[in-house]
């Protein structure tokens, strides 16, 4: 029987993952500015290069540590949980409701591809590493703490010149979405539902705005909708957090992570243990 890891140790692991992600973005941008400055004029190529590089590195680390199962990548599609992530679907639908203008098919595919690599990177860190680190303190504690970190990570937008109103709305939305995604991650035993929803949401937002900066631009007429979406996401995430985690998981999901209500807390820690 394994005792829960000290909170400080879990927090250190989760923060290390979060800062690795943030520092990678900053260092990657500085490296490109110095060695390939021409790329700075192509926002899509710049972001794909940085984010895809991060995904390649973490894939190598996961393979080396044999953590694919522990992080949920060997779980199923978890399709029966997809409807529970409706804040992501609503966000994608709202983004596409205004169309994508005269965006070429190739560029649209590029933004969707960027959405995929962003999703894989962020889900690995927050619904993989961070959630696993906190599981020794119970599934709901892990959901809350990993979600707060996910929301806090979006505060970096303040230093990127994004309007403070949009940053705060994004932090609230991300925290609520983190609660929702983490609940689904544990209930389904798979990280794939989170990756899919996250990728489509970000891809739709980027394609409709045709850019990262433009997707986060503050506009007085659209801000109330952004704020309402953020609050809706938070309320739904809290609602899911209060629901019992299902114990009727599929065989594949159960193999990846036992259901919260079906096993003792120490077994949850074991299902996430790096040595598994």
N, C-alpha and C positions, 0 to 999 in steps of 0.2 A: 504494500500500500504506500503510495507516494503522498507526502504532505504537500499542501498548497505552497507554491513558491512565495517568498516574501514579496509584498507589493512593490517595494523599491526595485527589486530585481526585474519584475515584470515590466514596470514602468521604464526602466533603463533599456530593456530590449525593444519595447515598442517605440520609445523616443529615438533610439538608434536607427530603427527602420525608417521612421518619418524624416529624420534629418538627413539620412542617406539619400532619400528621394529628393528633398529640397536642395541639398548641396550639389547633387548630381546635375540638376537643372541649371543652377547658377554657374558651376564650374564649366559645364558643357557650353553654355552661352559665351563665357569668357574665352574658352579655348577656340571656339569657332570665330569669334571676333578677331582673335589674334592671327589665326592660321588660315582662315577662309572667310575673310570679311565680305566677300561678294555674296555669301549665303545669307547675310543679314537682311538683304533686300527681298528675300523670298521667305515669308513667314511660315508657309506650309512646309517647305523643305527644312527649314531651321528646326521647327518643332518635331517633325518626324525623325530627323537625325538624332536629336537629343533623347526623345522618348523611346525610340526603337533601340538605341544603344543601352539605355537603362534596362529594358526588357531582356536583352541578350545577356547582360551581366547577371541579373537576378535568376534567369533561367539556368545559367551555368552554376550559380551558387546553390540553387535548389537541387540540381542534379548531383552536385558534389556531396551535398549533405543528405541526399536521398529523402527529401522532404515533400515530394509531390503529393503523396497521400495525406500527410499531416496537414498540408495547406489546402486540401480540398480539390486538387486538380484531377484526382482519379475518381471523383464522384460523378454522378449522372447529370443530365441536363436539368433535373429538378423542375420540369415544366409545370407541375401542378402547383408550384409556389409562385409562378410568374405574376399572376394577377395581384398578389400581395405587394408587389413592387410598383403599383400603379403610379406613385408620384413621378417615377422615372419615365413611364410611358406618357403621362400627361405632359411632362416637360418637353419630351420629344415632339409630341403632337402640336403643342403650342409653338414650338420653334419652326416647325414645317408649315404651320397654318398660313404663314405669309409667303410661302414659296421660296425658291432658291434663285430667283431672278434668271439671269443669263449665264449662270454658272455652267461650265462645260462638264461633261460626264466624267472626264479624267480628273478634273479638280475636285468635283464632288466626291469621287471615289477616294481621293487623297485625304480629304477632311474626315471621311468615314474611317479610313485607315488610321488616321491620327487618333480618332476616338477609341479605336480598338487598343492601340498601344498604351494610351493614357489609362484606359480601364484596366488592362492587365497589370500595369505597374502599380496603380493605386490600390486595386483590390488585393494584390499579393501582399502589399505592406499592411493595409488596414484590416481587411477581412481574413488575411492569412497570418502574417507575423504578429501583428499587434493583438488580434483576437486570441491567437494561440497563447501568447505570453500571459494574458490575463485570465485564461480559463481555469487556472488553479484557484481562482477566487469566485468560482461559480459562473454559470452561463450568463445570467443577467448582469452580473458585475462586469463581465468581459464585454458584453454588448454595450453597456453604458460607457465604459472607459475608452474602448476603441473608437466609439462614435464621437466622443468629446475630442479626441485627438484628431479625428478626421475633420471635424469642423474647425478646430484650431489651425490645422495646416493651411486652410484657405485664407487665414489672416495675412499670409505672405503677399497677397494681392495689394495690401496697403503700400508695400515697398515697390510695387510694379507700376505705380501711377494709376491704378484703378480707383474710381470714385469710391469714397468710404461707404456711401449708401449701398452700392452694389456689393462691396466686400462683406458688409454685415449681413445683407440678405443672403449672400452665398454661404456664409458661415452657418446661419440658421438652417438653410436648406440642406447643407451637407451634413449637419449634425442629425437632422431628422432622417435623411436618407441613410446615414450610417446606422441608425437604430434599426431601420427597416431591413437593410442589406445584411447586417450582422445576424438579425433574427432568422432570416431566410437561410443564411449560411449554416447556422447551427441546426435548424430544423430539417433542412434538406440533406445535410452532410456533404454539400458540394459548393464550391466557389463559383461554378459556371453560371448559375442564374444571375449572380451579382455582376459578373464580367459582361454578360450579354446585355443586361439592362443598362449598365453604366456606359458601355460602348455605344449603344444606339442613342442614348440620351446625349452624350457629348458629341457624337458624330453628327446628329441632327442639328444641334445648336451651332456647331462650327460651320457646317455646310450652309445653313440658312443665313448666317452672318458673314460668311466668306472670310473668316479670320478669327483669331483668338482675342485680340484686343477689341475688335468690333462686337464680339459676342458678349463682352462684359462692359460695354459702354453704357454709361448712365443716361437714360432718357426719361424725362419727367412724366411723359404720358404712359410709358410701359412699366415704370418702377412699381406702381401699386400692384400690378399683376405679379411682378417678381416677388414682392413682399408677401402677397397672399399665397403664392406657391410655396414660399419658404415656411410660412406658418402652417400651411396644410401638411407639408412634409413632416414637420416636427410633431404635430398632433397625431398623425398616422403612426409615426415611429413610436411614440409613447403608448398608443393604443396597442400596437403589436407587442411591445415590451411587457404589457400587463397580461397578455394572453399566455395560457400554458403552452409550452413547447410540445409539439405532437410526438407521440411515441410509436406511431404506426408508419415508420419510415420504410422506404423500399430497401431491398437487400443491398443494393449498391451504396445507398446513402448510409445505411447502418454500418456498412463496412468502413466507410470513411470517418464517420463520427456517430457514436451512439446518441440516441435521443435524450434530451435533458431530463425528462420525467421518468425515463426508464432505467437510469443507472445512477449510482452514487456520484458525488462531486469528484472524488478522487479518480474515478474511471474517466471522467471528462478530461482531467489533466493528462491521463495516460493516452487518450486518443490523440492528443496534440503533442505528445512528448517527442522531441527530436530523435530519440533513439528508435522510435517505432518504424 
